[in-house]
Amino acid sequence: MFGGRISTEPRINDRIRIPEVRLVGPAGEQVGIVRIEDALRLAREAELDLVEVAPMARPPVAKLMDYGKFKYENAQKARESRRNQTNTIIKEMKLRPKIDAHDYETKKGHVVRFLKEGDKVKITIMFRGREQSRPELGYNLLKRLATDVEEFGFVESSPKQDGRNMLMVLGPHKKKTEARAEARARKTANPDGTVTEVVDDDRLKPEQRDVRDTMAGFDPNQI
C-alpha cells in the first residue's frame, strides 16, 4: 500500500503544469483560453494566485484569486455551519392502548419535556392479543396526546399501523438551538454563585398547528 495522504487542495501557481488553461478573472469574468505562461504572468501582475478550479475540464479551468483569503473565508463558513448544525434526535415513548390515567400523565410529561428541549418524539402504541382488532383505541389515544401537547409540538407524521404497533411522530415548535438559548436566558447568575432560573409565564406561545387538521385524513377502520 502507498503511504501518505492524497491532497484534496487545488493546484496553484507553478504547480499547474499544463500547456494552457481556460482563464477566469477575479470577478468571475471569462478571459478565454490562454497559455499557462500568460496566465501566471497575469496573476503576478495582479498580485493574485492562479488556482486550478476545474482540473477535469478540457482545457482545465483556472481562476485568478487571493487563495489565502479564499481558504480563510471557506474555513469561516465551514466553522459557522458546524456551529449552527444540530443533530436531529428522535426520542421514543411507548404506550399501551388501555394505559391508566397516572401512567398517561407521567408519559405525557416526558413527551412535553422532550418537545420543549427541541427533540422529535416517536409515539408507539403497542397492541397485544385482541387489542389488535381495536385500532381505534390507539388512534384515539394518539389524538388525545397530540391535542394535550399541541402547545409544545405538532403532528409531523400522522398515525400509521406498523405490524402490531401504531406510530406517530411529534415535532417540536422550537428548534434545538432556540430551546438551548431560551434555557440559558432563563438562568441568571447571582453574586453568591447560585443560579436563578427565571420563568416568564407571559411569554408568547409558539404558533400552534391544529392537530385535528393533521389527523383528519386518518381512518382507523381502514387498517
N, C-alpha and C positions, 0 to 999 in steps of 0.2 A: 504494500500500500504506500501511497505517496504521503509524505509528511507535510506539515504546514496547513494553511487555510487559504481557500480561494478568496481573493479580494472581490468585493462587490462594488467598490468605488469606481467611478468612470475614469478613463484615461484623460489626462490633461496635458496641455502644452507639448513638450518634447517627447512625451510618452506616446503621443499619437503618431504612429509610424505607417502612414498610408499615403499614397500619391496625392489624393485630393479629397475634399470634403464639401458637403452642401452646407454653406455657412449661414448662420442665423445671427443677426446683430443683437446688441444688448437689450434693445427694446422689443425684440421679437420680430424685427423686420427681416425679410428674406433677401440675403445678399446674392445667393446663387452658388454655383459650383466653382470653387477656386482651388488652386494648388495649395498644398499644405504649407509651403514656404510663405505664400502670401497671407494665408490665414494667421500664421504665427506672427508675421510682421505686423498685421493689423492689431493683433492682441497686445503686442509690446507697445505700439504707438498709443493705444488707448489705455495702457496700464491695466489691462484686464487679463483674464485667463482664457485659453481656448479649451473648452470642455466638450468631450465627445458624449452627446446625449442620446444618440440612436446608432449604436455600433453595427446593428444588423441591417441597416438601410443600405441601399446601393445608389450612390456612394454614402458612406456614413455621414450622419448629421452632427455638426459641431456648433457650439454657441459661444459667443463672447460674453463673459460674465466675471464678476468678482466671486471666485469659487469659495474663498474663505467666508465671505458674508453669506453666500448661499447655504453652506453647510451649517453655519451658526443658526440661521433663521429656520432651517428644516429641523434642527435639533430642538429649538424652542417650541416649534409647533408640535413635535412628537411628545415633548415633555408635558405640554399643556393638554394634549389629547389624553395622555395616560392619567393625568390628574383628574380630568373630568369623567373618565371612564369608570363605571362601577359594574361589578359582576352581578348579573341577574341571579337572584337567589329565590328559589321556589320552596316555600315551606309546605308541609302536608299535614292536614288534620283529618283523622278518621272518625266517623260517627256510625252508629247503628241506627236503623230506621226508627226503632222504638226507644230511643235514648230518653232517660229520665230528665226531669227539669233541672236538677242540680248539675248533672254532668254536662247538659247542654249549655248552661250559663258559664261553666268553667271553660269549656272548649271555645265558646264564643269569645270569651275574654282573651284567650290565646290568639284567636284569629284577628281580633281588633289590635292587639299588640303588634303582631306581625305586619299588618297593613300600615299602622302608624309609623313603623320603622322603615317603610318603603319597600317591603318584600311582597311578592306574589304568594298566594296561598291556594294550593290544590285541596279541594274538599272531596273526600272519598266516603261515599255511603256504602257500607258493606252489608250485603244481603246474605241471609243464611236460610236454608231449608225452604219452607213455604213462603218466606218473605219475598222470594224471587218472583212470585206471581202477583206481588203488590208494588209495582214500580212507582205508583203514585205516592206511596209513603215517603220514598226517597226524594222524589221531586218536590213534594210539599215541604219537606224539611229543608232542602236546599233553598227553596224560595223564601222560606221564613228567615233562614240565616242571612241570605243576601239582603233582605229588607232590614234586618236588625243591624247590619254593619255598613249600610249604604253611606253613612257619614264619612267613613274611612276608606271605602273601596267600592268597586263596581264589578259587575259580572263580565269578565274578559272572555271566558269560554263557557257557553251555555251548557246545561246538564246533558250528559250523554251516557248511554249504557256501555259498560266495558266488562263483558263477562258477567260475573256475579256482583260487580260494583257499579255505582253510578258516580260520575265525576263532574266537577265544576271547578273552574279556576277564577279566583277573585284577584283583580289587580288593584294596587294602591292608587289613591288620588295623587299622592305626593311621590316624587322621585326619591331615590335613596339619598342623594346629595342634599335635597331640601329637608328631608327628615333629620339628617345629621346636623344640618345648620340650625334648625329650629331647636333641637335638643341642646346644642351648645349655647344658643341665645337665651334659653330659659334658665341657664345656670349662671349665677353671678358669684364671684369670689368675695368673701368678707375679709376685713383686716385681720381677724383672728385665725385665718387659714381655713375656716369652714366654707362650705359651698351651699348656697341657697338656690333652690330651683323655683323659678317664677312661673306660676300658672296663670295664664290670661284667659278667663272664661268668656271674654267678649271678643276673642279673635274670630275673624271671619272663617266660616266653614268652607272647605273646598267645594267646587262645583260638583253637584251630585247628579248621577245618572239614574233614571227611573228603571229599577230592575224589572218592573213589570213589562216594560217595552222590550228589554233584552231577552226575557224568557217567554215572551208571548207566543213564539213560534214552536215551542216545545210541547208535544203531546205525549204524556207518559203512557197513554193507552195504545200508542202505535209501536211501542217497543216489543 
